[in-house]
Amino acid sequence: MSSSDPRTDAATDVAALAQLLHETSGRHGAFEAVAPPHDWWDWYAAYIDARKRGRAPDDASAAAGRYMAEVKHVVVPS
């Protein structure tokens, strides 16, 4: 049997999720500033998915941008 406390594990999971959401918010701000109107949660989901797969923050931002362009047709003007 595991000696870990489920309450501590849950608090750690919540803290890690909060940290990831905070990071995502900051990264999305750069996209938001130049992108046409879009649903923020689509970018967040793509970014978080990339981070959970081990991508670095810059790579996750790029992946989220590609997702928005290719799937959601939200293209940042160049």
Residue frames as a rotation matrix with the C-alpha (Angstrom) as fourth column:
MET 1
0.581 0.814 0.000 0.00
0.814 -0.581 0.000 0.00
0.000 0.000 -1.000 0.00
SER 2
-0.037 -0.564 0.825 1.17
0.516 -0.718 -0.468 3.49
0.856 0.408 0.318 -0.83
SER 3
-0.229 -0.119 -0.966 2.25
0.957 -0.207 -0.202 5.74
-0.176 -0.971 0.161 2.00
SER 4
-0.929 -0.114 0.351 1.27
0.216 -0.939 0.268 8.93
0.299 0.325 0.897 0.19
ASP 5
-0.500 0.765 -0.405 -1.62
0.362 -0.241 -0.901 11.01
-0.787 -0.597 -0.156 1.47
PRO 6
-0.189 0.479 0.857 -4.32
0.981 0.061 0.182 11.50
0.035 0.875 -0.482 -1.21
ARG 7
0.800 0.487 -0.351 -5.02
0.525 -0.851 0.015 14.99
-0.291 -0.197 -0.936 0.16
THR 8
0.133 -0.848 -0.512 -1.40
-0.095 -0.526 0.845 16.01
-0.986 -0.064 -0.151 -0.32
ASP 9
-0.623 -0.327 0.711 -1.33
0.596 0.390 0.702 14.42
-0.507 0.861 -0.048 -3.78
ALA 10
0.287 0.825 0.487 -4.50
0.958 -0.261 -0.121 16.31
0.028 0.501 -0.865 -4.76
ALA 11
0.766 -0.049 -0.640 -3.09
0.171 -0.946 0.277 19.59
-0.619 -0.322 -0.716 -3.45
THR 12
-0.324 -0.944 -0.060 0.11
0.045 -0.078 0.996 19.01
-0.945 0.320 0.068 -5.43
ASP 13
-0.434 0.245 0.867 -1.90
0.880 0.321 0.350 18.24
-0.193 0.915 -0.355 -8.58
VAL 14
0.684 0.729 0.011 -3.97
0.724 -0.677 -0.136 21.39
-0.092 0.101 -0.991 -8.11
ALA 15
0.472 -0.589 -0.656 -0.86
-0.045 -0.760 0.649 23.48
-0.880 -0.277 -0.385 -7.51
ALA 16
-0.588 -0.709 0.389 0.82
0.324 0.235 0.916 22.05
-0.741 0.665 0.092 -10.62
LEU 17
-0.069 0.660 0.748 -2.29
0.998 0.034 0.062 22.70
0.016 0.751 -0.660 -12.70
ALA 18
0.814 0.353 -0.461 -2.53
0.421 -0.906 0.049 26.25
-0.400 -0.234 -0.886 -11.37
GLN 19
-0.013 -0.913 -0.409 1.11
-0.058 -0.407 0.911 26.85
-0.998 0.036 -0.048 -12.28
LEU 20
-0.650 -0.200 0.733 0.55
0.643 0.369 0.671 25.46
-0.405 0.908 -0.112 -15.80
LEU 21
0.372 0.861 0.348 -2.56
0.928 -0.349 -0.127 27.63
0.012 0.370 -0.929 -16.25
HIS 22
0.657 -0.215 -0.722 -0.61
0.119 -0.917 0.381 30.70
-0.744 -0.336 -0.577 -15.11
GLU 23
-0.478 -0.876 0.062 2.18
0.107 0.012 0.994 29.91
-0.872 0.482 0.088 -17.58
THR 24
-0.391 0.421 0.818 -0.40
0.908 0.323 0.267 29.33
-0.151 0.847 -0.509 -20.32
SER 25
0.673 0.683 -0.282 -2.07
0.661 -0.727 -0.185 32.64
-0.332 -0.062 -0.941 -19.58
GLY 26
0.251 -0.681 -0.689 1.20
-0.134 -0.729 0.672 34.49
-0.959 -0.076 -0.274 -19.98
ARG 27
-0.734 -0.540 0.412 2.03
0.268 0.327 0.906 32.74
-0.624 0.775 -0.095 -23.22
HIS 28
-0.048 0.814 0.579 -1.46
0.989 0.120 -0.087 33.31
-0.141 0.569 -0.810 -24.61
GLY 29
0.466 0.224 -0.856 -1.12
0.330 -0.942 -0.067 37.03
-0.821 -0.251 -0.513 -23.96
ALA 30
-0.522 -0.739 -0.426 1.46
-0.212 -0.372 0.904 37.33
-0.827 0.562 0.038 -26.74
PHE 31
-0.801 0.314 0.510 -0.85
0.597 0.497 0.630 35.49
-0.056 0.809 -0.585 -29.16
GLU 32
0.153 0.950 -0.273 -3.90
0.922 -0.236 -0.306 37.44
-0.355 -0.205 -0.912 -28.02
ALA 33
0.005 -0.224 -0.974 -2.18
0.132 -0.966 0.223 40.76
-0.991 -0.130 0.025 -28.71
VAL 34
-0.663 -0.389 -0.639 -1.79
-0.538 -0.347 0.769 40.05
-0.521 0.853 0.021 -32.44
ALA 35
-0.898 0.321 0.302 -4.44
0.421 0.829 0.368 37.44
-0.132 0.458 -0.879 -33.26
PRO 36
-0.561 0.807 0.184 -7.88
-0.412 -0.465 0.783 38.10
0.718 0.364 0.594 -34.67
PRO 37
-0.025 0.623 0.782 -10.85
-0.999 0.014 -0.043 37.32
-0.038 -0.782 0.622 -32.39
HIS 38
-0.292 -0.099 -0.951 -10.83
-0.260 0.965 -0.021 33.73
0.921 0.241 -0.308 -31.18
ASP 39
0.849 0.525 0.056 -11.86
-0.251 0.310 0.917 31.49
0.464 -0.793 0.395 -28.31
TRP 40
0.126 -0.877 0.464 -9.03
-0.959 -0.227 -0.169 31.57
0.254 -0.423 -0.870 -25.78
TRP 41
0.365 0.054 0.929 -9.77
-0.613 0.765 0.197 28.03
-0.700 -0.642 0.312 -24.59
ASP 42
0.998 -0.063 0.033 -8.82
0.065 0.632 -0.772 26.57
0.028 0.772 0.635 -27.98
TRP 43
0.354 -0.925 0.137 -5.33
-0.424 -0.289 -0.858 28.08
0.834 0.245 -0.495 -27.73
TYR 44
0.063 -0.283 0.957 -5.06
-0.996 0.048 0.080 27.07
-0.069 -0.958 -0.279 -24.06
ALA 45
0.773 0.311 0.553 -6.00
-0.334 0.941 -0.062 23.47
-0.539 -0.137 0.831 -24.83
ALA 46
0.874 -0.481 -0.066 -3.44
0.129 0.362 -0.923 23.18
0.468 0.799 0.378 -27.62
TYR 47
0.135 -0.854 0.503 -0.71
-0.664 -0.454 -0.594 24.77
0.735 -0.254 -0.628 -25.48
ILE 48
0.180 -0.010 0.984 -1.44
-0.928 0.329 0.173 22.61
-0.326 -0.944 0.050 -22.43
ASP 49
0.964 0.173 0.203 -1.57
-0.093 0.932 -0.351 19.47
-0.249 0.319 0.914 -24.57
ALA 50
0.601 -0.798 -0.040 1.86
-0.035 0.024 -0.999 20.28
0.799 0.602 -0.013 -26.00
ARG 51
-0.054 -0.622 0.781 3.32
-0.889 -0.326 -0.320 20.99
0.454 -0.712 -0.536 -22.54
LYS 52
0.491 0.305 0.816 1.88
-0.709 0.684 0.171 17.74
-0.506 -0.663 0.552 -21.16
ARG 53
0.985 -0.159 0.071 3.60
0.168 0.765 -0.622 15.94
0.045 0.625 0.780 -24.05
GLY 54
0.412 -0.883 -0.226 6.93
0.730 0.171 0.662 17.38
-0.546 -0.437 0.715 -22.90
ARG 55
0.262 -0.300 0.917 7.30
0.769 -0.509 -0.387 20.31
0.583 0.807 0.097 -25.29
ALA 56
-0.671 -0.551 -0.496 9.20
0.726 -0.625 -0.288 23.38
-0.151 -0.553 0.819 -24.10
PRO 57
-0.009 0.735 -0.678 7.16
0.433 -0.608 -0.665 26.57
-0.901 -0.300 -0.313 -23.60
ASP 58
-0.378 -0.168 -0.911 8.34
-0.608 -0.696 0.381 28.17
-0.698 0.698 0.161 -26.88
ASP 59
-0.986 0.004 -0.166 7.58
-0.121 0.669 0.733 24.98
0.114 0.743 -0.659 -28.81
ALA 60
-0.501 0.857 -0.118 4.18
0.790 0.398 -0.466 24.67
-0.353 -0.327 -0.877 -27.12
SER 61
-0.072 0.434 -0.898 3.35
-0.072 -0.901 -0.429 28.26
-0.995 0.034 0.096 -28.10
ALA 62
-0.672 -0.243 -0.699 4.29
-0.690 -0.136 0.711 27.53
-0.268 0.961 -0.076 -31.69
ALA 63
-0.935 0.353 0.003 2.23
0.341 0.901 0.268 24.32
0.092 0.251 -0.963 -31.64
ALA 64
-0.223 0.888 -0.402 -0.78
0.627 -0.185 -0.757 26.21
-0.747 -0.421 -0.515 -30.28
GLY 65
-0.213 0.076 -0.974 -0.37
-0.499 -0.865 0.042 28.84
-0.840 0.495 0.222 -32.99
ARG 66
-0.916 -0.143 -0.375 -0.24
-0.397 0.452 0.799 26.16
0.056 0.881 -0.471 -35.68
TYR 67
-0.699 0.715 -0.007 -3.33
0.683 0.664 -0.302 24.50
-0.212 -0.216 -0.953 -34.22
MET 68
-0.070 0.698 -0.713 -5.21
0.211 -0.688 -0.694 27.78
-0.975 -0.199 -0.099 -34.26
ALA 69
-0.385 -0.147 -0.911 -4.21
-0.749 -0.527 0.401 28.44
-0.539 0.837 0.093 -37.88
GLU 70
-0.908 -0.122 -0.401 -4.71
-0.368 0.691 0.622 24.94
0.201 0.712 -0.672 -39.26
VAL 71
-0.727 0.640 -0.251 -7.75
0.676 0.731 -0.093 23.74
0.124 -0.237 -0.964 -37.30
LYS 72
-0.018 0.744 -0.668 -9.54
0.757 -0.426 -0.495 26.88
-0.653 -0.514 -0.556 -36.15
HIS 73
0.087 -0.022 0.996 -8.53
0.918 -0.386 -0.088 29.10
0.387 0.922 -0.014 -39.11
VAL 74
0.965 0.033 -0.260 -7.34
0.158 -0.864 0.478 31.85
-0.209 -0.502 -0.839 -36.78
VAL 75
0.320 -0.869 0.377 -4.28
0.900 0.155 -0.408 33.19
0.296 0.470 0.832 -38.56
VAL 76
0.395 -0.322 -0.860 -1.99
0.439 -0.756 0.485 35.82
-0.807 -0.569 -0.158 -37.09
PRO 77
0.992 -0.035 0.119 -1.17
0.089 -0.474 -0.876 38.45
0.088 0.880 -0.467 -39.72
SER 78
0.309 -0.949 -0.064 2.49
0.911 0.276 0.308 38.60
-0.274 -0.153 0.949 -40.68
